Amino acid sequence: MEETKSKTKKIVVVDANVVISSLISREGITQAVLSLLLSLREIKVIIPASIKEEVFKYAHLISKKSGVRLQTVKRVLSELFSKMDEIDECKYASEDIEFYGNFVRDESDIPLIIVAYAHRPCFIITYNKSDFRKDKLEREGIYVVTPKEMLEALGMEVAVKSRIKTKRGFRIFRSIMAVFKKRK
């Protein structure tokens, strides 16, 4: 069967631990994957509203671990989140919370499931894969992956490892992260 160009974007739902890690680590795969996801037109990056709030609650920790002032961290987070689609998971929670709870081991991950379920097929990118019941989710068209696995799924691991950067490839995230490169 011949593949036609689809106007449907691939959906990636981002967990709080991925955003936090990308800001604390000076270099690394998490920054690379977020950069690529945000720069690819065929990818739609989604953050549940409650996950966004959770990240802002940890702004002081990000500031402390990264050595960047709290005010700057909050500004960088705002800029980063402006590149993502914020989804209020409450508007999609049509099923009983117990239904979504069947897909996770940790109830705090239910917002990710609600948003992913409404936008499937999609990926959830997280460092806490063990908190999800992957077999059940995959039957629903939801794939839980780490940042490294996301890069592999996009076929870009080689480009990142060899530091090949396309014109658009790292521009968005690099401009947001420029503040973090100029640590005091």
VOSETI-203492 format. One record per residue: residue number from 1; residue in one letter; y, x, z of N, C-alpha, C in turn. Coordinates in Angstrom, 3 decimals. Example, Ala and Ser with C-alpha at 12.3 -4.5 7.8 and 13.67 -1.06 7.14 Angstrom:
// residues 2
[r 1; 'A'; [-5.690; 13.190; 7.800]; [-4.500; 12.300; 7.800]; [-3.300; 13.200; 7.800]]
[r 2; 'S'; [-2.250; 12.850; 7.080]; [-1.060; 13.670; 7.140]; [0.030; 12.900; 7.870]]
This chain:
// residues 184
[r 1; 'M'; [-1.180; 0.840; 0.000]; [0.000; 0.000; 0.000]; [1.236; 0.881; 0.000]]
[r 2; 'E'; [2.162; 0.612; -0.887]; [3.366; 1.424; -0.989]; [4.341; 1.034; 0.116]]
[r 3; 'E'; [4.882; 2.070; 0.757]; [5.810; 1.830; 1.851]; [7.205; 1.617; 1.277]]
[r 4; 'T'; [7.862; 0.540; 1.676]; [9.225; 0.279; 1.244]; [10.178; 0.620; 2.363]]
[r 5; 'K'; [11.453; 0.854; 1.961]; [12.457; 1.159; 2.971]; [12.698; -0.088; 3.801]]
[r 6; 'S'; [12.559; 0.072; 5.088]; [12.779; -1.041; 5.994]; [14.120; -0.880; 6.684]]
[r 7; 'K'; [14.815; -1.996; 6.797]; [16.087; -1.954; 7.499]; [15.882; -2.049; 9.004]]
[r 8; 'T'; [14.652; -2.244; 9.416]; [14.341; -2.335; 10.827]; [14.343; -0.943; 11.439]]
[r 9; 'K'; [15.105; -0.820; 12.516]; [15.176; 0.471; 13.201]; [14.036; 0.585; 14.195]]
[r 10; 'K'; [13.613; 1.830; 14.429]; [12.650; 2.080; 15.495]; [13.416; 1.984; 16.812]]
[r 11; 'I'; [12.773; 1.415; 17.793]; [13.413; 1.185; 19.087]; [12.849; 2.164; 20.109]]
[r 12; 'V'; [13.749; 2.794; 20.876]; [13.357; 3.676; 21.971]; [14.097; 3.213; 23.223]]
[r 13; 'V'; [13.343; 2.892; 24.254]; [13.903; 2.474; 25.544]; [13.856; 3.695; 26.459]]
[r 14; 'V'; [14.998; 4.044; 27.048]; [15.128; 5.284; 27.815]; [15.080; 4.995; 29.318]]
[r 15; 'D'; [14.259; 5.762; 30.022]; [14.153; 5.669; 31.477]; [15.224; 6.545; 32.132]]
[r 16; 'A'; [15.587; 6.201; 33.353]; [16.620; 6.927; 34.099]; [16.283; 8.407; 34.251]]
[r 17; 'N'; [15.011; 8.724; 34.499]; [14.649; 10.125; 34.741]; [14.905; 11.011; 33.534]]
[r 18; 'V'; [14.872; 10.448; 32.344]; [15.139; 11.219; 31.130]; [16.633; 11.541; 31.038]]
[r 19; 'V'; [17.467; 10.557; 31.300]; [18.922; 10.780; 31.255]; [19.326; 11.793; 32.317]]
[r 20; 'I'; [18.830; 11.618; 33.531]; [19.175; 12.520; 34.631]; [18.724; 13.942; 34.318]]
[r 21; 'S'; [17.509; 14.086; 33.847]; [16.988; 15.411; 33.501]; [17.830; 16.071; 32.412]]
[r 22; 'S'; [18.270; 15.302; 31.439]; [19.053; 15.879; 30.343]; [20.382; 16.438; 30.828]]
[r 23; 'L'; [20.907; 15.917; 31.908]; [22.189; 16.388; 32.426]; [22.044; 17.512; 33.442]]
[r 24; 'I'; [20.932; 17.569; 34.126]; [20.724; 18.610; 35.141]; [20.283; 19.916; 34.497]]
[r 25; 'S'; [19.404; 19.829; 33.521]; [18.876; 21.021; 32.860]; [19.887; 21.542; 31.849]]
[r 26; 'R'; [20.177; 22.835; 31.897]; [21.138; 23.432; 30.948]; [20.608; 23.406; 29.530]]
[r 27; 'E'; [19.388; 23.696; 29.335]; [18.747; 23.723; 28.026]; [17.449; 22.955; 28.183]]
[r 28; 'G'; [16.888; 22.564; 27.106]; [15.574; 21.989; 27.232]; [15.291; 20.871; 26.265]]
[r 29; 'I'; [14.071; 20.434; 26.352]; [13.555; 19.453; 25.423]; [14.198; 18.088; 25.634]]
[r 30; 'T'; [14.582; 17.758; 26.865]; [15.160; 16.446; 27.125]; [16.502; 16.297; 26.430]]
[r 31; 'Q'; [17.341; 17.333; 26.507]; [18.607; 17.294; 25.780]; [18.356; 17.205; 24.276]]
[r 32; 'A'; [17.395; 17.953; 23.800]; [17.089; 17.950; 22.365]; [16.633; 16.571; 21.897]]
[r 33; 'V'; [15.746; 15.940; 22.643]; [15.234; 14.640; 22.202]; [16.328; 13.583; 22.254]]
[r 34; 'L'; [17.149; 13.575; 23.287]; [18.235; 12.595; 23.327]; [19.220; 12.825; 22.190]]
[r 35; 'S'; [19.504; 14.070; 21.931]; [20.399; 14.412; 20.834]; [19.868; 13.872; 19.515]]
[r 36; 'L'; [18.617; 14.123; 19.249]; [18.012; 13.671; 18.000]; [17.947; 12.151; 17.920]]
[r 37; 'L'; [17.544; 11.522; 19.002]; [17.439; 10.066; 18.997]; [18.793; 9.414; 18.734]]
[r 38; 'L'; [19.830; 9.958; 19.369]; [21.164; 9.377; 19.213]; [21.777; 9.662; 17.845]]
[r 39; 'S'; [21.284; 10.676; 17.159]; [21.867; 11.029; 15.868]; [21.128; 10.427; 14.677]]
[r 40; 'L'; [19.926; 9.963; 14.872]; [19.153; 9.410; 13.760]; [19.499; 7.943; 13.540]]
[r 41; 'R'; [19.914; 7.626; 12.359]; [20.338; 6.249; 12.056]; [19.187; 5.255; 12.119]]
[r 42; 'E'; [17.976; 5.739; 11.889]; [16.843; 4.814; 11.885]; [16.269; 4.548; 13.282]]
[r 43; 'I'; [16.923; 5.104; 14.297]; [16.497; 4.913; 15.689]; [17.572; 4.138; 16.445]]
[r 44; 'K'; [17.150; 3.149; 17.198]; [18.052; 2.406; 18.079]; [17.650; 2.762; 19.512]]
[r 45; 'V'; [18.566; 3.383; 20.252]; [18.298; 3.797; 21.627]; [18.840; 2.728; 22.569]]
[r 46; 'I'; [17.966; 2.245; 23.435]; [18.301; 1.155; 24.349]; [18.171; 1.634; 25.790]]
[r 47; 'I'; [19.096; 1.171; 26.628]; [18.996; 1.415; 28.063]; [19.158; 0.068; 28.775]]
[r 48; 'P'; [18.196; -0.308; 29.613]; [18.366; -1.534; 30.393]; [19.555; -1.393; 31.353]]
[r 49; 'A'; [20.294; -2.477; 31.550]; [21.495; -2.448; 32.383]; [21.207; -1.909; 33.784]]
[r 50; 'S'; [20.099; -2.311; 34.378]; [19.790; -1.851; 35.741]; [19.441; -0.362; 35.766]]
[r 51; 'I'; [18.878; 0.154; 34.694]; [18.562; 1.582; 34.613]; [19.862; 2.372; 34.501]]
[r 52; 'K'; [20.795; 1.870; 33.720]; [22.109; 2.507; 33.610]; [22.782; 2.564; 34.985]]
[r 53; 'E'; [22.739; 1.458; 35.712]; [23.311; 1.428; 37.071]; [22.624; 2.444; 37.975]]
[r 54; 'E'; [21.305; 2.552; 37.853]; [20.542; 3.510; 38.660]; [21.008; 4.941; 38.391]]
[r 55; 'V'; [21.217; 5.273; 37.132]; [21.667; 6.624; 36.790]; [23.037; 6.895; 37.414]]
[r 56; 'F'; [23.934; 5.938; 37.332]; [25.263; 6.126; 37.932]; [25.173; 6.306; 39.445]]
[r 57; 'K'; [24.189; 5.675; 40.083]; [24.001; 5.861; 41.526]; [23.631; 7.305; 41.861]]
[r 58; 'Y'; [23.015; 7.992; 40.919]; [22.600; 9.375; 41.129]; [23.622; 10.382; 40.591]]
[r 59; 'A'; [24.796; 9.921; 40.236]; [25.825; 10.816; 39.687]; [26.153; 11.952; 40.647]]
[r 60; 'H'; [26.183; 11.668; 41.951]; [26.477; 12.726; 42.935]; [25.389; 13.796; 42.928]]
[r 61; 'L'; [24.140; 13.398; 42.786]; [23.026; 14.346; 42.726]; [23.100; 15.177; 41.438]]
[r 62; 'I'; [23.412; 14.523; 40.342]; [23.568; 15.240; 39.068]; [24.678; 16.267; 39.197]]
[r 63; 'S'; [25.774; 15.860; 39.828]; [26.909; 16.757; 40.036]; [26.498; 17.977; 40.857]]
[r 64; 'K'; [25.803; 17.721; 41.931]; [25.380; 18.808; 42.824]; [24.426; 19.771; 42.119]]
[r 65; 'K'; [23.436; 19.226; 41.430]; [22.427; 20.080; 40.788]; [22.929; 20.792; 39.537]]
[r 66; 'S'; [23.907; 20.187; 38.860]; [24.411; 20.795; 37.627]; [25.615; 21.686; 37.865]]
[r 67; 'G'; [26.240; 21.530; 39.041]; [27.429; 22.323; 39.336]; [28.679; 21.818; 38.631]]
[r 68; 'V'; [28.664; 20.565; 38.207]; [29.787; 19.955; 37.508]; [30.405; 18.894; 38.430]]
[r 69; 'R'; [31.732; 18.810; 38.407]; [32.427; 17.857; 39.277]; [31.950; 16.432; 39.039]]
[r 70; 'L'; [31.941; 15.635; 40.110]; [31.466; 14.254; 40.050]; [32.246; 13.438; 39.010]]
[r 71; 'Q'; [33.533; 13.587; 38.988]; [34.366; 12.855; 38.027]; [33.949; 13.184; 36.591]]
[r 72; 'T'; [33.662; 14.422; 36.339]; [33.236; 14.848; 35.005]; [31.865; 14.279; 34.671]]
[r 73; 'V'; [30.970; 14.291; 35.639]; [29.630; 13.728; 35.427]; [29.746; 12.256; 35.043]]
[r 74; 'K'; [30.569; 11.520; 35.752]; [30.729; 10.090; 35.467]; [31.312; 9.876; 34.067]]
[r 75; 'R'; [32.247; 10.719; 33.670]; [32.833; 10.605; 32.339]; [31.774; 10.911; 31.265]]
[r 76; 'V'; [30.976; 11.948; 31.495]; [29.924; 12.312; 30.545]; [28.880; 11.193; 30.453]]
[r 77; 'L'; [28.516; 10.620; 31.590]; [27.560; 9.505; 31.572]; [28.111; 8.328; 30.772]]
[r 78; 'S'; [29.367; 8.020; 30.980]; [29.983; 6.915; 30.239]; [29.946; 7.177; 28.739]]
[r 79; 'E'; [30.248; 8.395; 28.353]; [30.225; 8.763; 26.938]; [28.799; 8.691; 26.384]]
[r 80; 'L'; [27.849; 9.200; 27.125]; [26.452; 9.172; 26.696]; [25.969; 7.728; 26.539]]
[r 81; 'F'; [26.272; 6.889; 27.535]; [25.826; 5.488; 27.472]; [26.532; 4.700; 26.376]]
[r 82; 'S'; [27.708; 5.148; 25.981]; [28.406; 4.456; 24.891]; [27.659; 4.622; 23.566]]
[r 83; 'K'; [26.784; 5.609; 23.492]; [25.984; 5.860; 22.280]; [24.672; 5.076; 22.287]]
[r 84; 'M'; [24.388; 4.399; 23.423]; [23.156; 3.624; 23.564]; [23.496; 2.133; 23.607]]
[r 85; 'D'; [22.530; 1.313; 23.265]; [22.711; -0.136; 23.398]; [22.262; -0.541; 24.791]]
[r 86; 'E'; [23.197; -1.056; 25.575]; [22.861; -1.534; 26.918]; [22.364; -2.977; 26.798]]
[r 87; 'I'; [21.206; -3.232; 27.361]; [20.593; -4.553; 27.304]; [20.430; -5.076; 28.726]]
[r 88; 'D'; [20.927; -6.280; 28.950]; [20.734; -6.937; 30.245]; [19.346; -7.566; 30.243]]
[r 89; 'E'; [18.462; -6.953; 30.984]; [17.066; -7.403; 30.964]; [16.898; -8.827; 31.476]]
[r 90; 'C'; [17.831; -9.310; 32.292]; [17.733; -10.676; 32.827]; [17.733; -11.713; 31.710]]
[r 91; 'K'; [18.411; -11.427; 30.623]; [18.480; -12.393; 29.522]; [17.154; -12.492; 28.769]]
[r 92; 'Y'; [16.284; -11.505; 28.928]; [14.987; -11.513; 28.247]; [13.815; -11.864; 29.156]]
[r 93; 'A'; [14.046; -11.981; 30.425]; [12.952; -12.208; 31.378]; [12.508; -13.666; 31.341]]
[r 94; 'S'; [11.925; -14.075; 30.210]; [11.506; -15.464; 30.050]; [10.181; -15.752; 30.753]]
[r 95; 'E'; [9.421; -14.733; 30.950]; [8.127; -14.895; 31.618]; [8.296; -14.653; 33.115]]
[r 96; 'D'; [7.308; -14.998; 33.863]; [7.287; -14.722; 35.288]; [7.250; -13.211; 35.504]]
[r 97; 'I'; [7.944; -12.742; 36.523]; [7.979; -11.311; 36.840]; [6.561; -10.763; 37.020]]
[r 98; 'E'; [5.650; -11.578; 37.502]; [4.264; -11.130; 37.668]; [3.655; -10.732; 36.322]]
[r 99; 'F'; [4.044; -11.429; 35.262]; [3.544; -11.095; 33.929]; [3.911; -9.657; 33.581]]
[r 100; 'Y'; [5.187; -9.294; 33.760]; [5.645; -7.940; 33.447]; [5.057; -6.923; 34.424]]
[r 101; 'G'; [4.821; -7.344; 35.643]; [4.224; -6.466; 36.648]; [2.827; -6.004; 36.281]]
[r 102; 'N'; [2.154; -6.739; 35.404]; [0.816; -6.349; 34.964]; [0.817; -5.072; 34.144]]
[r 103; 'F'; [1.987; -4.651; 33.672]; [2.079; -3.483; 32.805]; [2.502; -2.211; 33.530]]
[r 104; 'V'; [2.828; -2.328; 34.826]; [3.335; -1.169; 35.575]; [2.634; -1.026; 36.917]]
[r 105; 'R'; [2.675; 0.193; 37.436]; [2.173; 0.463; 38.783]; [3.321; 0.499; 39.784]]
[r 106; 'D'; [4.538; 0.698; 39.284]; [5.734; 0.789; 40.110]; [6.685; -0.331; 39.681]]
[r 107; 'E'; [6.965; -1.256; 40.588]; [7.792; -2.424; 40.265]; [9.196; -2.052; 39.780]]
[r 108; 'S'; [9.673; -0.876; 40.156]; [11.020; -0.477; 39.715]; [11.082; -0.250; 38.201]]
[r 109; 'D'; [9.936; -0.184; 37.547]; [9.890; 0.012; 36.097]; [9.838; -1.302; 35.314]]
[r 110; 'I'; [9.842; -2.423; 36.010]; [9.782; -3.721; 35.337]; [10.946; -3.922; 34.361]]
[r 111; 'P'; [12.184; -3.509; 34.686]; [13.267; -3.683; 33.693]; [12.966; -2.993; 32.353]]
[r 112; 'L'; [12.338; -1.837; 32.399]; [11.965; -1.150; 31.163]; [10.971; -1.986; 30.360]]
[r 113; 'I'; [10.025; -2.592; 31.054]; [9.005; -3.405; 30.399]; [9.623; -4.662; 29.790]]
[r 114; 'I'; [10.511; -5.305; 30.526]; [11.147; -6.528; 30.020]; [11.868; -6.243; 28.702]]
[r 115; 'V'; [12.664; -5.190; 28.691]; [13.427; -4.845; 27.486]; [12.487; -4.393; 26.365]]
[r 116; 'A'; [11.517; -3.560; 26.695]; [10.578; -3.087; 25.671]; [9.773; -4.249; 25.089]]
[r 117; 'Y'; [9.340; -5.158; 25.921]; [8.544; -6.298; 25.466]; [9.350; -7.159; 24.489]]
[r 118; 'A'; [10.637; -7.319; 24.753]; [11.498; -8.121; 23.888]; [11.816; -7.415; 22.572]]
[r 119; 'H'; [11.651; -6.092; 22.521]; [12.016; -5.316; 21.328]; [10.821; -4.608; 20.692]]
[r 120; 'R'; [9.625; -5.044; 20.963]; [8.459; -4.371; 20.418]; [8.322; -4.596; 18.938]]
[r 121; 'P'; [7.717; -3.699; 18.223]; [7.113; -2.458; 18.703]; [8.198; -1.444; 19.050]]
[r 122; 'C'; [7.912; -0.651; 20.075]; [8.892; 0.332; 20.517]; [8.222; 1.418; 21.361]]
[r 123; 'F'; [9.057; 2.386; 21.736]; [8.635; 3.459; 22.630]; [9.424; 3.336; 23.930]]
[r 124; 'I'; [8.780; 3.692; 25.030]; [9.478; 3.923; 26.293]; [9.378; 5.418; 26.526]]
[r 125; 'I'; [10.521; 6.063; 26.684]; [10.526; 7.506; 26.912]; [10.795; 7.751; 28.393]]
[r 126; 'T'; [9.853; 8.451; 29.044]; [9.903; 8.654; 30.483]; [9.118; 9.899; 30.872]]
[r 127; 'Y'; [9.409; 10.399; 32.063]; [8.585; 11.467; 32.628]; [7.537; 10.913; 33.594]]
[r 128; 'N'; [7.555; 9.618; 33.833]; [6.624; 8.998; 34.781]; [5.599; 8.123; 34.060]]
[r 129; 'K'; [4.866; 8.706; 33.128]; [3.889; 7.948; 32.354]; [2.831; 7.286; 33.224]]
[r 130; 'S'; [2.514; 7.921; 34.335]; [1.458; 7.382; 35.185]; [1.870; 6.071; 35.868]]
[r 131; 'D'; [3.154; 5.747; 35.851]; [3.623; 4.491; 36.441]; [3.359; 3.290; 35.536]]
[r 132; 'F'; [2.919; 3.551; 34.313]; [2.720; 2.488; 33.332]; [1.248; 2.327; 32.999]]
[r 133; 'R'; [0.843; 1.114; 32.710]; [-0.518; 0.831; 32.261]; [-0.522; 0.913; 30.731]]
[r 134; 'K'; [-0.682; 2.149; 30.268]; [-0.518; 2.444; 28.840]; [-1.463; 1.655; 27.946]]
[r 135; 'D'; [-2.692; 1.470; 28.365]; [-3.651; 0.754; 27.522]; [-3.190; -0.680; 27.262]]
[r 136; 'K'; [-2.719; -1.360; 28.292]; [-2.222; -2.731; 28.119]; [-0.959; -2.758; 27.267]]
[r 137; 'L'; [-0.078; -1.796; 27.495]; [1.178; -1.746; 26.740]; [0.940; -1.462; 25.269]]
[r 138; 'E'; [0.033; -0.557; 24.961]; [-0.243; -0.220; 23.572]; [-0.789; -1.421; 22.807]]
[r 139; 'R'; [-1.558; -2.262; 23.477]; [-2.040; -3.493; 22.824]; [-0.880; -4.421; 22.468]]
[r 140; 'E'; [0.227; -4.257; 23.161]; [1.430; -5.072; 22.908]; [2.421; -4.376; 21.976]]
[r 141; 'G'; [2.079; -3.184; 21.500]; [2.968; -2.460; 20.598]; [4.050; -1.662; 21.319]]
[r 142; 'I'; [3.791; -1.312; 22.563]; [4.728; -0.523; 23.369]; [4.043; 0.792; 23.715]]
[r 143; 'Y'; [4.680; 1.896; 23.347]; [4.084; 3.217; 23.535]; [4.912; 4.001; 24.542]]
[r 144; 'V'; [4.270; 4.464; 25.605]; [4.936; 5.224; 26.663]; [4.717; 6.704; 26.375]]
[r 145; 'V'; [5.838; 7.435; 26.226]; [5.764; 8.840; 25.854]; [6.742; 9.671; 26.671]]
[r 146; 'T'; [6.446; 10.949; 26.782]; [7.375; 11.906; 27.375]; [8.369; 12.329; 26.290]]
[r 147; 'P'; [9.459; 13.012; 26.662]; [10.365; 13.517; 25.630]; [9.660; 14.399; 24.599]]
[r 148; 'K'; [8.767; 15.275; 25.046]; [8.050; 16.153; 24.114]; [7.192; 15.327; 23.151]]
[r 149; 'E'; [6.507; 14.339; 23.659]; [5.677; 13.485; 22.808]; [6.535; 12.675; 21.821]]
[r 150; 'M'; [7.742; 12.315; 22.260]; [8.650; 11.605; 21.370]; [9.040; 12.488; 20.193]]
[r 151; 'L'; [9.329; 13.756; 20.485]; [9.653; 14.694; 19.409]; [8.477; 14.845; 18.455]]
[r 152; 'E'; [7.290; 14.935; 19.000]; [6.104; 15.052; 18.160]; [5.932; 13.804; 17.302]]
[r 153; 'A'; [6.194; 12.641; 17.890]; [6.074; 11.393; 17.132]; [7.098; 11.338; 16.009]]
[r 154; 'L'; [8.239; 11.924; 16.219]; [9.274; 11.965; 15.182]; [9.041; 13.096; 14.193]]
[r 155; 'G'; [8.089; 13.976; 14.504]; [7.792; 15.092; 13.620]; [8.862; 16.163; 13.627]]
[r 156; 'M'; [9.560; 16.328; 14.751]; [10.667; 17.267; 14.805]; [10.459; 18.418; 15.769]]
[r 157; 'E'; [9.295; 18.522; 16.331]; [9.061; 19.584; 17.295]; [9.285; 20.964; 16.677]]
[r 158; 'V'; [8.845; 21.140; 15.455]; [9.007; 22.430; 14.789]; [10.488; 22.778; 14.644]]
[r 159; 'A'; [11.296; 21.796; 14.256]; [12.733; 22.028; 14.092]; [13.379; 22.434; 15.413]]
[r 160; 'V'; [12.991; 21.789; 16.488]; [13.574; 22.109; 17.786]; [13.126; 23.488; 18.249]]
[r 161; 'K'; [11.844; 23.789; 18.090]; [11.335; 25.083; 18.528]; [11.986; 26.233; 17.769]]
[r 162; 'S'; [12.258; 26.016; 16.501]; [12.850; 27.091; 15.714]; [14.376; 27.037; 15.727]]
[r 163; 'R'; [14.923; 26.125; 16.502]; [16.372; 25.957; 16.673]; [17.091; 25.636; 15.367]]
[r 164; 'I'; [16.375; 24.979; 14.474]; [17.007; 24.508; 13.252]; [17.808; 23.267; 13.621]]
[r 165; 'K'; [19.074; 23.269; 13.251]; [19.921; 22.130; 13.589]; [20.517; 21.549; 12.315]]
[r 166; 'T'; [20.266; 20.282; 12.106]; [20.858; 19.626; 10.950]; [22.320; 19.345; 11.246]]
[r 167; 'K'; [23.048; 18.982; 10.207]; [24.476; 18.727; 10.363]; [24.735; 17.682; 11.446]]
[r 168; 'R'; [23.982; 16.583; 11.403]; [24.169; 15.532; 12.401]; [23.281; 15.735; 13.620]]
[r 169; 'G'; [22.273; 16.557; 13.471]; [21.220; 16.669; 14.465]; [21.622; 16.754; 15.917]]
[r 170; 'F'; [22.527; 17.685; 16.246]; [22.882; 17.851; 17.646]; [24.346; 17.568; 17.922]]
[r 171; 'R'; [25.071; 17.110; 16.934]; [26.515; 16.942; 17.073]; [26.899; 16.006; 18.214]]
[r 172; 'I'; [26.319; 14.834; 18.283]; [26.719; 13.851; 19.286]; [26.458; 14.367; 20.694]]
[r 173; 'F'; [25.216; 14.763; 20.950]; [24.877; 15.183; 22.305]; [25.565; 16.494; 22.656]]
[r 174; 'R'; [25.692; 17.382; 21.692]; [26.334; 18.667; 21.941]; [27.778; 18.467; 22.377]]
[r 175; 'S'; [28.486; 17.526; 21.762]; [29.876; 17.287; 22.150]; [29.956; 16.685; 23.547]]
[r 176; 'I'; [29.020; 15.838; 23.868]; [28.995; 15.246; 25.207]; [28.666; 16.311; 26.252]]
[r 177; 'M'; [27.750; 17.207; 25.899]; [27.278; 18.197; 26.864]; [28.146; 19.449; 26.922]]
[r 178; 'A'; [29.156; 19.549; 26.079]; [30.008; 20.742; 26.056]; [30.582; 21.042; 27.425]]
[r 179; 'V'; [30.895; 20.022; 28.183]; [31.435; 20.192; 29.530]; [30.446; 20.928; 30.421]]
[r 180; 'F'; [29.154; 20.641; 30.249]; [28.140; 21.246; 31.085]; [27.914; 22.722; 30.742]]
[r 181; 'K'; [28.260; 23.113; 29.547]; [28.095; 24.498; 29.143]; [29.188; 25.387; 29.748]]
[r 182; 'K'; [30.294; 24.764; 30.126]; [31.419; 25.519; 30.702]; [31.418; 25.357; 32.223]]
[r 183; 'R'; [30.357; 25.756; 32.833]; [30.233; 25.625; 34.304]; [31.142; 26.634; 35.003]]
[r 184; 'K'; [31.631; 26.168; 36.142]; [32.518; 27.041; 36.935]; [31.728; 28.091; 37.686]]
